[in-house]
Amino acid sequence: MQFVSVRIITHDVARLAEFYEQVTGLEARRPAEQFAELVGPSCTLAIGSAKTTTAAVPESNRTAILEFRVEDVDREYERLAGLAEIVQKPTTMPWGNRSLLFRDPDGNLVNYFSPSAP
């Protein structure tokens, strides 16, 4: 088994894909109006329309956090100001990682983190 992607279901694929293009610097592939994907070096973030499934409820995530490893959390915080709703300013977590939490336009939590030094 190989874990390859996470898919977010939304009412507005274009809006969410554009947001993730801005925050990740990746260009979304859009093979259909109701689907987009941002392919990174380690995983794919897929974005699907609510019209494609009734099994998921858009804008209702209260448990999952999408996590992206970045080089400099504090620099990303400055870049994201005004682009995303910041939930937690850059903080050093008890296990040593530097972390920044923000929300995407659908309210999903996103964590940018930098691991502690080895």
HELIX and SHEET records of a PDB file:
HELIX    1   1 VAL A   13  THR A   24  1                                  12    
HELIX    2   2 ALA A   50  THR A   52  5                                   3    
HELIX    3   3 VAL A   73  LEU A   80  1                                   8    
SHEET    1   A 4 SER A   5  THR A  10  0                                        
SHEET    2   A 4 THR A  44  SER A  49  1                                        
SHEET    3   A 4 PHE A  35  VAL A  39 -1                                        
SHEET    4   A 4 ARG A  29  ALA A  32 -1                                        
SHEET    1   B 4 ILE A  65  ARG A  69  0                                        
SHEET    2   B 4 LEU A 109  SER A 114  1                                        
SHEET    3   B 4 ARG A  98  ARG A 103 -1                                        
SHEET    4   B 4 GLU A  85  THR A  92 -1                                        
END                                                                             
